[in-house]
Amino acid sequence: MSKPHQLTILHASLQYSDTRTQRAEDAETVMSQGADLITGTEAGPGSGNTPEELKRQAKKHGYWFFLPAAPTDCWVAASKELMPKKPATGWEKVLEGSHAMGDPHRYGPKGIVWLRGETELGRISLGAFHGLTKARFHGMERRHKPGDPVDHRAQNMKLGRALGRWATREGKGQALAFVGGDSNLNDKKDDVFFGGPLTTCWDELKSWPNTGHGCIDVIASYDKDGRVSCKRARSFNDRQLHLHTDHFLIRATYEVRPLPTRS
């Protein structure tokens, strides 16, 4: 029987308000870590040179990279060593942006940015997401901006459940599905997928480190992936791996059992 494969996944919540130099440095730091798969945020409108720097560093370090043309901020990348052929990519909008919603907070449309490709482990799909802030309880956002007509927690619930449906579709049969993102929810106290069939690396390992603003950045696997188990996960603070963003880089290592061979 073949040995299990180690699959490494990173998530990087970047910062749109950094300087051009800081954005370039963070893009290089993230893309040079040698992971198999990467998800990230804050590369949408208003992020300056972040998209071009991510694309440049992805090419330099051997990654397929996808950031949709839609005004959303999430992105995904896959190692060409893991995924030799160019993956399919897409963007599934779940939430309207703040302008369309009449929300005094500022954010673009939210949803799932994804890629899907063939590997020696079979088909793998990867999704990235970014939840709304101030959503730890219903009505929290109204404490900060009275009169806000949008319940951020209800919106995050809609996004979390959409991620579960996406993972269910993508993870059928022997296919594997993973997601990474900034949930803006405390993963130790909340189910960031609101009952959806995804388990975060932190919940699987029963360890919930600070990722910059509490344990809000997550990497998760689809619950039906019987070949997958999280073996290690880590949040790197600025002393361990410096980024200019106000979040910490997180890394999860999954053990994936090979597909059964046909006799």
C-alpha positions in Angstrom: 0.0 0.0 0.0 1.3 3.5 -0.9 2.2 5.8 1.9 -0.1 8.7 2.7 0.8 12.0 1.1 1.4 15.2 3.1 -0.6 18.1 1.7 0.3 21.6 3.0 -2.2 24.5 2.8 -1.6 28.2 3.7 -4.0 31.0 4.3 -2.8 34.6 4.2 -5.1 37.5 5.1 -3.4 40.5 3.6 -3.9 44.2 4.2 -5.2 46.5 1.5 -4.0 49.7 3.3 -0.3 48.7 3.3 2.3 50.6 1.3 3.4 49.3 -2.2 6.6 48.1 -0.7 4.9 46.3 2.1 2.4 44.6 -0.2 5.3 43.4 -2.5 7.2 42.0 0.5 4.2 40.2 1.8 3.4 38.7 -1.6 6.9 37.3 -1.8 6.9 36.0 1.8 3.6 34.1 1.3 4.4 32.6 -2.1 7.9 31.5 -1.1 6.7 29.2 1.7 6.6 26.1 -0.4 3.0 25.1 0.2 0.9 23.0 -2.1 -2.2 25.2 -1.9 -2.8 28.8 -0.8 -5.8 30.9 -0.1 -5.9 34.6 0.7 -7.8 37.9 1.0 -7.6 41.6 0.5 -6.4 41.6 -3.2 -9.5 43.3 -4.6 -10.4 46.9 -5.4 -8.4 49.4 -3.4 -5.5 47.0 -2.7 -3.1 48.8 -5.0 -0.3 46.7 -6.4 -1.2 43.5 -4.4 -2.8 41.7 -7.4 0.2 42.3 -9.7 2.7 41.3 -7.0 0.8 38.1 -6.1 0.7 37.2 -9.8 4.4 37.9 -10.2 5.4 35.9 -7.2 3.1 33.1 -8.1 4.8 32.8 -11.5 8.2 33.0 -9.9 7.5 30.3 -7.4 5.6 27.9 -9.7 1.9 28.4 -8.8 -1.3 28.6 -10.8 -3.0 31.8 -9.5 -6.6 33.0 -9.7 -8.1 36.3 -8.7 -11.5 37.0 -10.3 -12.2 40.1 -12.3 -15.3 40.6 -10.1 -14.9 43.2 -7.4 -14.1 40.8 -4.6 -10.9 40.4 -2.6 -10.2 36.6 -2.3 -7.7 34.6 -4.3 -6.4 31.1 -4.6 -3.2 29.4 -5.8 -2.0 25.8 -6.5 1.5 24.5 -6.9 2.2 23.3 -10.5 4.1 20.4 -9.0 0.9 19.2 -7.3 -1.4 20.2 -10.2 0.6 20.0 -13.5 -2.4 21.0 -15.7 -4.0 24.4 -15.5 -7.0 24.1 -13.1 -10.5 25.2 -13.7 -11.4 28.4 -11.8 -14.5 30.3 -10.8 -16.3 32.8 -8.5 -19.6 32.1 -6.8 -21.2 35.3 -5.4 -23.1 34.7 -2.2 -23.5 38.2 -0.7 -23.9 41.6 -2.3 -21.5 44.4 -1.5 -22.2 47.1 1.1 -23.3 49.7 -1.5 -26.0 47.4 -2.9 -27.1 46.4 0.6 -27.3 50.0 2.0 -24.7 49.0 4.6 -22.6 51.9 6.0 -19.7 49.6 6.4 -17.5 49.3 3.2 -17.0 45.9 1.5 -17.3 44.4 -1.9 -19.4 41.3 -2.9 -18.6 38.2 -0.8 -18.6 34.6 -2.0 -16.3 31.7 -2.9 -13.3 32.1 -5.2 -12.2 28.6 -6.2 -10.0 26.4 -8.3 -10.3 22.7 -9.2 -7.6 20.5 -10.7 -6.3 17.0 -11.2 -3.5 15.6 -9.1 -1.9 12.2 -8.2 -4.3 12.3 -5.3 -7.3 12.7 -7.5 -9.3 15.8 -8.1 -8.8 18.6 -5.6 -10.9 21.8 -5.2 -9.8 24.8 -3.1 -12.1 27.7 -2.1 -11.3 31.0 -0.4 -13.7 33.3 1.5 -13.8 36.4 3.6 -16.6 36.9 6.2 -18.0 40.2 7.4 -16.6 41.9 10.5 -18.6 42.6 13.7 -20.6 39.4 13.5 -20.0 37.6 16.8 -23.7 38.0 17.7 -26.8 39.3 15.9 -26.9 43.1 15.8 -23.3 43.6 16.9 -22.6 45.8 13.9 -25.3 48.3 14.9 -23.4 49.1 18.1 -20.7 50.5 15.9 -22.9 52.2 13.2 -26.4 52.7 14.5 -29.1 52.3 11.9 -27.1 49.7 9.9 -29.9 47.7 8.1 -27.7 44.6 7.5 -27.2 41.9 10.2 -23.6 40.8 9.6 -24.0 37.6 11.5 -27.0 36.6 9.4 -24.9 37.3 6.3 -22.0 35.3 7.6 -24.4 32.4 8.2 -25.5 32.6 4.6 -21.9 32.6 3.5 -20.9 29.7 5.8 -23.7 27.5 4.6 -22.9 28.3 0.9 -19.4 27.1 1.6 -20.8 23.8 2.9 -22.9 23.4 -0.2 -19.9 24.2 -2.4 -17.8 21.6 -0.6 -20.5 19.0 -0.9 -20.6 19.4 -4.6 -16.9 19.6 -5.1 -16.1 16.7 -2.7 -18.3 14.1 -4.2 -16.9 10.5 -4.5 -13.1 10.4 -4.2 -12.7 14.2 -4.9 -11.1 16.3 -2.1 -12.3 19.8 -1.1 -10.7 22.4 1.1 -11.4 26.0 2.0 -9.4 28.8 3.6 -10.3 32.2 4.7 -10.8 35.0 7.2 -14.1 34.0 8.9 -14.2 37.1 11.2 -15.7 34.7 13.8 -14.0 33.1 16.8 -13.5 29.5 15.7 -13.2 28.3 19.3 -16.6 29.6 20.2 -18.4 29.6 16.9 -19.1 27.1 14.2 -17.8 29.3 11.4 -19.7 27.2 8.8 -23.0 27.2 10.8 -23.6 23.5 10.6 -22.1 23.0 7.1 -20.0 19.8 6.4 -16.6 21.4 6.9 -14.2 21.1 9.8 -11.5 23.6 10.5 -8.0 22.5 11.2 -8.2 24.1 14.7 -11.4 22.2 15.6 -9.9 18.9 14.3 -6.8 19.4 16.5 -8.7 21.0 19.4 -6.3 23.9 19.4 -7.3 27.5 18.7 -4.4 29.9 18.4 -4.5 33.6 17.9 -4.3 34.4 14.2 -4.0 38.2 14.7 -7.5 39.1 16.1 -8.3 35.9 18.0 -8.8 32.6 16.2 -10.6 33.9 13.1 -8.4 32.7 10.2 -9.2 29.1 9.2 -8.3 26.2 6.9 -10.9 23.5 6.7 -11.6 20.2 5.0 -14.8 18.6 3.8 -16.1 16.2 6.3 -16.8 13.4 3.8 -13.2 13.2 2.7 -12.5 10.0 4.5 -8.9 9.9 3.1 -8.0 13.2 4.8 -6.9 14.0 8.3 -5.2 17.2 9.7 -1.9 16.3 11.4 -0.5 19.8 12.2 -1.6 23.4 12.0 0.2 26.5 13.1 -0.3 30.3 13.3 2.9 32.2 12.7 3.1 35.4 14.7 5.4 38.3 13.5 8.4 37.1 15.5 8.2 33.7 13.7 7.3 34.9 10.2 6.9 38.6 9.7 4.1 40.0 7.6 3.0 43.7 7.4 -0.6 42.7 7.6 -2.5 42.7 10.9 -3.2 38.9 10.6 -0.8 36.0 11.0 0.0 33.5 8.3 -1.6 30.1 9.0 -0.5 26.7 7.8 -2.2 23.3 7.9 -0.7 19.9 7.0 -3.1 17.2 6.0 -2.3 13.5 5.6 -4.1 12.2 2.5 -4.3 8.5 1.8 -3.8 7.6 -1.9 -6.7 6.6 -4.1 -7.1 2.8 -4.1 -5.4 1.1 -7.0 -7.4 -1.0 -9.4 -6.3 -4.6 -9.6 
